[in-house]
């Protein structure tokens, strides 16, 4: 696909998150004007070093705040998402994924913005195995039905410096003598944050991306157990990984819901019941002109242990 679109004005929802910060930096580096809507502007003033970026205080659930942030924009990228909710009934996921998407789509129509890119998740499905996957799937349907010029991106688990996935397991492995692991055999295709960002940029650049869903996967499929063992080797903390039975895995998830920060939940457990890999032949990174980045060299760099053997 062809690269480099003319200078544009892009509104990022969720622009202060892990993927959002990387995307904001990339768009500014390409010469675009970027507006980031945030509920807590004072916490993210470091982003103001980006010369063509504006931080706007506001709530993405408030239509007036959304419309104000979108003034002058020609594209919107919705990156807002959570992997756990405060409660356990799915309302938090619905609010973060469905309600905000609905508000954003309506604000786009009010602001006469046609181009909309939705960051979803691999295996998003209104009939999915968890609140997370179902809410992501419902949000996708809202985007498809919006009448806008949409593109949906469905990444597998995203890794990169400051990610919550690799770094969380690294932290556990540094402190636990053995790691009990639920859903150890679930297959994942970790995708580099730089590739996800490149996919979002290419989606904005390429008219052929309109009306398309792209599944974003890394070049290799791993079991969760293999990923944890790899991290263990890279940080120099060889720990036994104990795969848990479904019953013990559910018990672990139930207990972890009461740990500060909710590092694992029953909804996470249900999400991991579905393999997180791309469908054979589905449009993906290659179709966007992006060569997928391998996990091990990148992870070895940001875990600061040198090159992988």
C-alpha positions as CSV (number, residue, x, y, z in Angstrom):
1,X,0.0,0.0,0.0
2,X,1.1,3.5,-0.7
3,X,2.3,5.7,2.2
4,X,2.3,9.3,3.3
5,X,-0.9,11.2,3.4
6,X,-1.1,15.0,3.2
7,X,-1.1,16.9,6.5
8,X,-4.2,16.1,8.4
9,X,-5.9,16.9,11.7
10,X,-6.6,13.8,13.7
11,X,-8.4,13.4,17.0
12,X,-7.2,10.5,19.2
13,X,-9.5,9.0,21.8
14,X,-7.5,7.0,24.2
15,X,-4.4,8.9,23.1
16,X,-2.7,8.8,26.5
17,X,-2.7,5.0,26.7
18,X,0.1,2.6,25.8
19,X,-0.8,2.4,22.0
20,X,-2.1,6.0,22.0
21,X,1.2,7.6,23.1
22,X,3.1,5.7,20.4
23,X,0.6,6.6,17.7
24,X,0.5,10.3,18.8
25,X,4.3,10.5,18.5
26,X,4.3,8.8,15.1
27,X,1.6,11.1,13.7
28,X,3.3,14.2,15.0
29,X,6.6,13.0,13.5
30,X,4.8,12.6,10.1
31,X,3.7,16.3,10.4
32,X,0.1,15.9,11.3
33,X,-1.9,17.9,13.8
34,X,-3.1,15.7,16.7
35,X,-5.7,16.4,19.4
36,X,-5.9,14.1,22.4
37,X,-8.9,14.1,24.6
38,X,-8.2,13.1,28.2
39,X,-10.1,13.2,31.5
40,X,-6.8,14.1,33.4
41,X,-4.9,16.7,31.3
42,X,-2.6,17.5,34.3
43,X,-1.2,13.9,34.3
44,X,-0.1,13.9,30.7
45,X,1.5,17.3,30.2
46,X,4.7,15.5,29.1
47,X,3.0,14.9,25.8
48,X,2.9,18.7,25.1
49,X,6.6,18.4,24.0
50,X,5.1,17.1,20.8
51,X,4.9,20.3,18.7
52,X,1.7,19.7,16.8
53,X,-0.2,18.0,19.6
54,X,-3.0,19.5,21.7
55,X,-4.3,18.0,25.0
56,X,-7.9,18.7,25.5
57,X,-9.5,18.2,28.9
58,X,-12.8,16.3,28.6
59,X,-14.8,13.1,29.1
60,X,-15.3,10.9,26.1
61,X,-18.8,10.0,27.5
62,X,-19.8,13.6,27.2
63,X,-21.0,14.5,23.7
64,X,-20.1,18.2,24.1
65,X,-16.5,17.3,25.1
66,X,-16.2,15.0,22.1
67,X,-17.5,17.5,19.6
68,X,-15.3,20.2,21.0
69,X,-12.2,18.0,20.7
70,X,-13.1,17.0,17.1
71,X,-13.5,20.6,15.9
72,X,-11.3,21.0,12.8
73,X,-10.4,17.3,12.7
74,X,-10.8,15.3,9.5
75,X,-10.3,11.8,11.1
76,X,-10.9,10.1,14.5
77,X,-9.0,7.1,15.9
78,X,-10.7,5.4,18.8
79,X,-8.2,3.6,21.0
80,X,-10.2,3.5,24.2
81,X,-10.2,0.1,25.8
82,X,-9.9,-1.7,29.1
83,X,-8.9,-5.3,29.9
84,X,-10.6,-5.3,33.3
85,X,-13.6,-3.5,34.8
86,X,-14.1,-2.4,38.4
87,X,-17.2,-4.6,38.8
88,X,-17.9,-8.0,37.5
89,X,-21.2,-7.7,35.5
90,X,-19.9,-6.3,32.2
91,X,-21.2,-2.8,32.7
92,X,-17.7,-1.3,32.8
93,X,-16.7,-3.0,29.6
94,X,-20.0,-1.9,27.9
95,X,-19.3,1.7,29.0
96,X,-15.7,1.8,27.9
97,X,-16.2,-0.1,24.6
98,X,-19.8,0.3,23.4
99,X,-21.1,3.5,25.0
100,X,-18.0,5.5,24.2
101,X,-17.9,4.2,20.6
102,X,-21.5,5.2,20.1
103,X,-20.8,8.6,21.5
104,X,-17.8,9.0,19.3
105,X,-19.6,7.9,16.1
106,X,-22.5,10.3,16.9
107,X,-20.0,13.2,17.5
108,X,-18.3,12.4,14.2
109,X,-21.6,12.8,12.4
110,X,-22.3,16.0,14.2
111,X,-18.9,17.4,13.4
112,X,-19.2,16.1,9.7
113,X,-16.1,13.8,10.1
114,X,-16.2,10.8,7.8
115,X,-13.0,8.9,8.6
116,X,-13.1,6.7,11.6
117,X,-10.5,4.0,12.7
118,X,-11.5,1.7,15.5
119,X,-8.9,-0.2,17.6
120,X,-10.7,-3.4,18.5
121,X,-9.3,-6.8,19.5
122,X,-8.7,-10.1,17.9
123,X,-11.7,-12.5,18.5
124,X,-14.0,-9.6,19.3
125,X,-17.5,-11.1,18.9
126,X,-21.0,-10.1,20.2
127,X,-21.3,-13.8,21.1
128,X,-17.8,-14.1,22.5
129,X,-16.6,-16.0,25.6
130,X,-16.2,-12.9,27.9
131,X,-17.6,-9.5,28.6
132,X,-14.4,-8.1,27.1
133,X,-14.8,-9.9,23.8
134,X,-18.5,-9.4,23.6
135,X,-18.3,-5.6,24.3
136,X,-15.6,-5.2,21.7
137,X,-17.7,-7.2,19.2
138,X,-20.8,-5.0,19.8
139,X,-18.7,-1.9,19.4
140,X,-17.4,-3.2,16.1
141,X,-21.0,-3.7,14.9
142,X,-21.8,-0.1,15.8
143,X,-18.9,1.1,13.7
144,X,-19.9,-1.1,10.8
145,X,-23.5,0.3,10.9
146,X,-22.4,3.9,11.4
147,X,-22.3,5.0,7.7
148,X,-18.9,6.5,8.2
149,X,-15.7,5.6,6.3
150,X,-14.5,3.1,8.9
151,X,-11.5,0.7,9.4
152,X,-11.3,-1.8,12.2
153,X,-8.0,-3.0,13.6
154,X,-8.0,-6.3,15.6
155,X,-4.6,-6.8,17.3
156,X,-3.6,-9.9,19.2
157,X,-1.9,-9.2,22.5
158,X,0.3,-6.1,22.0
159,X,3.9,-5.9,23.3
160,X,6.5,-3.2,23.5
161,X,8.4,-1.0,25.9
162,X,6.1,-0.1,28.9
163,X,3.5,-2.7,27.9
164,X,1.4,-4.3,30.6
165,X,1.7,-7.9,29.2
166,X,5.3,-8.8,29.1
167,X,6.3,-6.5,32.0
168,X,3.6,-7.9,34.3
169,X,4.9,-11.5,33.8
170,X,8.5,-10.3,34.2
171,X,7.5,-8.7,37.5
172,X,5.8,-11.9,38.8
173,X,8.8,-14.0,37.7
174,X,11.2,-11.8,39.6
175,X,9.3,-12.3,42.8
176,X,7.7,-15.7,42.8
177,X,9.6,-19.0,43.2
178,X,7.0,-20.8,40.9
179,X,4.4,-19.3,38.6
180,X,1.0,-20.9,38.6
181,X,-0.5,-20.2,35.2
182,X,-4.1,-20.4,34.1
183,X,-4.9,-21.2,30.5
184,X,-1.2,-22.1,29.9
185,X,-2.0,-23.7,26.5
186,X,-3.9,-20.8,25.0
187,X,-2.2,-19.7,21.7
188,X,-1.3,-16.1,21.1
189,X,0.4,-14.2,18.3
190,X,1.9,-11.2,20.1
191,X,2.2,-8.1,17.9
192,X,4.6,-5.3,18.3
193,X,3.2,-1.9,19.3
194,X,5.2,-0.3,16.5
195,X,3.4,-2.5,13.9
196,X,0.0,-1.7,15.4
197,X,0.8,2.0,15.2
198,X,2.0,1.6,11.6
199,X,-1.3,-0.2,10.8
200,X,-3.3,2.7,12.2
201,X,-1.2,5.2,10.1
202,X,-1.5,3.1,6.9
203,X,-5.3,2.8,7.5
204,X,-5.6,6.6,7.5
205,X,-3.3,6.9,4.4
206,X,-4.9,4.2,2.2
207,X,-8.4,4.6,0.8
208,X,-8.6,0.9,0.2
209,X,-8.5,0.4,3.9
210,X,-12.0,1.9,4.2
211,X,-14.6,-0.7,5.1
212,X,-11.9,-3.3,6.0
213,X,-11.1,-5.3,9.1
214,X,-7.4,-6.1,9.6
215,X,-6.2,-8.8,12.0
216,X,-2.9,-7.8,13.4
217,X,-0.6,-10.6,14.5
218,X,3.1,-11.2,15.0
219,X,5.0,-13.6,12.8
220,X,5.0,-16.5,15.3
221,X,2.3,-18.2,17.4
222,X,3.2,-19.1,21.0
223,X,1.4,-20.8,23.9
224,X,1.0,-18.6,27.0
225,X,3.3,-21.1,28.7
226,X,6.0,-20.6,26.0
227,X,5.8,-16.8,26.3
228,X,6.2,-17.0,30.1
229,X,9.2,-19.3,29.8
230,X,10.8,-17.0,27.3
231,X,10.4,-14.0,29.6
232,X,11.9,-16.1,32.4
233,X,14.9,-16.9,30.3
234,X,15.3,-13.3,29.1
235,X,15.3,-11.8,32.7
236,X,17.6,-14.6,34.0
237,X,15.0,-15.9,36.4
238,X,14.4,-19.5,35.5
239,X,11.1,-20.4,37.3
240,X,8.9,-23.5,37.1
241,X,5.7,-22.7,35.3
242,X,2.8,-24.7,36.7
243,X,-0.1,-25.0,34.3
244,X,-3.4,-25.0,36.2
245,X,-6.4,-27.2,35.6
246,X,-9.6,-25.3,34.5
247,X,-10.9,-25.6,38.1
248,X,-7.8,-24.3,39.7
249,X,-7.5,-21.6,37.0
250,X,-11.0,-20.3,37.8
251,X,-10.1,-20.3,41.5
252,X,-7.0,-18.3,40.8
253,X,-8.9,-15.8,38.7
254,X,-11.6,-15.4,41.5
255,X,-8.9,-14.8,44.1
256,X,-6.9,-12.4,41.9
257,X,-9.9,-10.2,41.4
258,X,-9.5,-9.0,45.0
259,X,-5.8,-8.2,44.6
260,X,-5.1,-4.4,44.2
261,X,-4.9,-3.5,40.6
262,X,-6.9,-6.7,39.7
263,X,-4.0,-8.3,37.8
264,X,-6.2,-11.3,36.7
265,X,-9.9,-11.8,36.7
266,X,-12.6,-14.3,35.8
267,X,-13.3,-12.3,32.6
268,X,-9.6,-12.5,31.7
269,X,-9.9,-16.3,32.2
270,X,-12.9,-16.5,29.9
271,X,-11.1,-14.3,27.3
272,X,-8.1,-16.7,27.4
273,X,-10.6,-19.6,26.6
274,X,-10.3,-18.5,23.0
275,X,-7.1,-18.8,21.0
276,X,-5.8,-15.3,20.1
277,X,-4.4,-15.9,16.7
278,X,-5.2,-14.6,13.2
279,X,-7.4,-16.4,10.7
280,X,-5.5,-17.9,7.8
281,X,-5.9,-15.6,4.8
282,X,-7.5,-12.7,6.7
283,X,-6.3,-9.2,5.8
284,X,-3.5,-8.2,8.1
285,X,-0.2,-6.4,8.5
286,X,1.2,-7.7,5.2
287,X,-1.8,-6.3,3.3
288,X,-0.9,-2.9,4.9
289,X,2.7,-3.2,3.7
290,X,4.0,-3.9,7.1
291,X,6.5,-6.8,7.9
292,X,5.6,-8.2,11.3
293,X,8.2,-7.7,14.0
294,X,9.5,-10.7,15.9
295,X,8.9,-10.9,19.6
296,X,12.2,-12.0,21.1
297,X,14.6,-9.3,19.8
298,X,12.3,-6.5,20.9
299,X,11.5,-8.0,24.3
300,X,15.2,-8.6,25.0
301,X,15.9,-4.9,24.3
302,X,13.3,-3.5,26.6
303,X,14.0,-6.0,29.4
304,X,17.6,-4.9,29.0
305,X,19.3,-8.3,28.9
306,X,21.0,-8.1,25.5
307,X,20.4,-10.1,22.4
308,X,18.5,-13.3,22.3
309,X,20.5,-16.4,21.5
